[in-house]
Amino acid sequence: MSHFQPVALEHASRLINHGPTVLVTSRSRDGTRRNIMAAAWSMPVEFTPPRIAIVIDKKTFTRELLKDSGSFGICIPGAALANLTYSVGSSTGFEDDKFARLGIKAVAGPVLGVPLLEAGCSAWLECRWIPEAHTEEAYDTCFGEVVAAAADERIFVRGRWSFRDDNRALQTLHHLGAGNFVCGGEVIHARAPG
Ligand SMILES: Cc1cc2nc3c(=O)[nH]c(=O)nc-3n(C[C@H](O)[C@H](O)[C@H](O)COP(=O)(O)O)c2cc1C
C-alpha cells in the first residue's frame, strides 16, 4: 500500500529546501529507455510556478534522455536507500538499464509519465524540463518546472517535513562524499520571532 499523498505545488519547494541527495529519473520520448542517477546538487529557484535547478553533467545518459523527452523526475530517497543511491550514482545507463539490474520498481508520473520511485523514498517531484540554450551550453545546470509532487504521509505532514524517531528509514540522505551520507539528526525548533 502506498503512503504517498499529493503535495500542493506551492509547497513543492519544501521537499528539496533542505538539500537532500536526490535520484533523477528519466525516460526517452518513445518510452523504450529509462534511467536513474544520483544528484547532490539541486535547489528550488522560484515559487510560482514552482521551478527548480539541478546539476546534471552533460556527459550523463540522464542528460540525453532529459533532452529527448523534455521531462525528468526527482525522487527523494530515504536512509534505507543509501546503497541504491550510491550504486545508481556510480554507474551509467549508457551501459545497462539500472532499473532492471537493481530491481527498482517505478510508478508513472501523473502528468508526464516520468518513472518515479515510491518504495523507500519520502517524496517525488515530476518536472517539465525548461530549455535554456545558453545555460545548457555553458553549464551542467538544468532547470525544471514542477508539474506534480507527492510525499509519504508518514514523514511529510500537512505540507511540512516531520522527522521523528519512528520514521528514520525515510529520513533524507545528505552526501558527504565517497558514498558517505549523513541522515537526519536532532531537529531544532527555533523560538517564534518577535
Ligand atoms: C551521492 C552522489 C551524488 C551525485 N551528485 C551529482 C550531481 O549533483 N550532479 C551530477 O551531474 N552528478 C552527480 N553524481 C554523479 C552521477 O550520479 C553519475 O555521473 C551517474 O553515473 C550518471 O548516470 P547516468 O550516466 O546513467 O545518467 C552523484 C553521484 C553520487 C553517488
Ligand as a Chemical Component Dictionary entry (heavy atoms), coordinates in Angstrom:
data_LIG
# 
_chem_comp.id                   LIG 
_chem_comp.type                 NON-POLYMER 
_chem_comp.pdbx_formal_charge   0 
_chem_comp.three_letter_code    LIG 
# 
loop_
_chem_comp_atom.comp_id 
_chem_comp_atom.atom_id 
_chem_comp_atom.alt_atom_id 
_chem_comp_atom.type_symbol 
_chem_comp_atom.charge 
_chem_comp_atom.model_Cartn_x 
_chem_comp_atom.model_Cartn_y 
_chem_comp_atom.model_Cartn_z 
_chem_comp_atom.pdbx_ordinal 
LIG C1  C1  C 0 25.752 10.683 -3.929  1  
LIG C2  C2  C 0 26.025 11.137 -5.329  2  
LIG C3  C3  C 0 25.682 12.428 -5.711  3  
LIG C4  C4  C 0 25.893 12.862 -7.038  4  
LIG N1  N1  N 0 25.545 14.130 -7.383  5  
LIG C5  C5  C 0 25.640 14.523 -8.678  6  
LIG C6  C6  C 0 25.144 15.803 -9.092  7  
LIG O1  O1  O 0 24.641 16.604 -8.306  8  
LIG N2  N2  N 0 25.261 16.119 -10.412 9  
LIG C7  C7  C 0 25.825 15.262 -11.344 10 
LIG O2  O2  O 0 25.877 15.605 -12.524 11 
LIG N3  N3  N 0 26.282 14.043 -10.968 12 
LIG C8  C8  C 0 26.186 13.650 -9.673  13 
LIG N4  N4  N 0 26.611 12.403 -9.293  14 
LIG C9  C9  C 0 27.177 11.510 -10.317 15 
LIG C10 C10 C 0 26.112 10.849 -11.225 16 
LIG O3  O3  O 0 25.094 10.261 -10.437 17 
LIG C11 C11 C 0 26.843 9.819  -12.098 18 
LIG O4  O4  O 0 27.630 10.511 -13.047 19 
LIG C12 C12 C 0 25.941 8.818  -12.782 20 
LIG O5  O5  O 0 26.740 7.713  -13.136 21 
LIG C13 C13 C 0 25.262 9.344  -14.032 22 
LIG O6  O6  O 0 24.446 8.298  -14.511 23 
LIG P1  P1  P 0 23.852 8.236  -15.988 24 
LIG O7  O7  O 0 25.006 8.334  -16.973 25 
LIG O8  O8  O 0 23.184 6.893  -16.012 26 
LIG O9  O9  O 0 22.900 9.363  -16.144 27 
LIG C14 C14 C 0 26.462 11.972 -7.977  28 
LIG C15 C15 C 0 26.827 10.678 -7.584  29 
LIG C16 C16 C 0 26.621 10.270 -6.271  30 
LIG C17 C17 C 0 26.997 8.871  -5.879  31 
# 
loop_
_chem_comp_bond.comp_id 
_chem_comp_bond.atom_id_1 
_chem_comp_bond.atom_id_2 
_chem_comp_bond.value_order 
_chem_comp_bond.pdbx_ordinal 
LIG C1  C2  SING 1  
LIG C2  C3  SING 2  
LIG C2  C16 DOUB 3  
LIG C3  C4  DOUB 4  
LIG C4  N1  SING 5  
LIG C4  C14 SING 6  
LIG N1  C5  DOUB 7  
LIG C5  C6  SING 8  
LIG C5  C8  SING 9  
LIG C6  O1  DOUB 10 
LIG C6  N2  SING 11 
LIG N2  C7  SING 12 
LIG C7  O2  DOUB 13 
LIG C7  N3  SING 14 
LIG N3  C8  DOUB 15 
LIG C8  N4  SING 16 
LIG N4  C9  SING 17 
LIG N4  C14 SING 18 
LIG C9  C10 SING 19 
LIG C10 O3  SING 20 
LIG C10 C11 SING 21 
LIG C11 O4  SING 22 
LIG C11 C12 SING 23 
LIG C12 O5  SING 24 
LIG C12 C13 SING 25 
LIG C13 O6  SING 26 
LIG O6  P1  SING 27 
LIG P1  O7  DOUB 28 
LIG P1  O8  SING 29 
LIG P1  O9  SING 30 
LIG C14 C15 DOUB 31 
LIG C15 C16 SING 32 
LIG C16 C17 SING 33 
# 
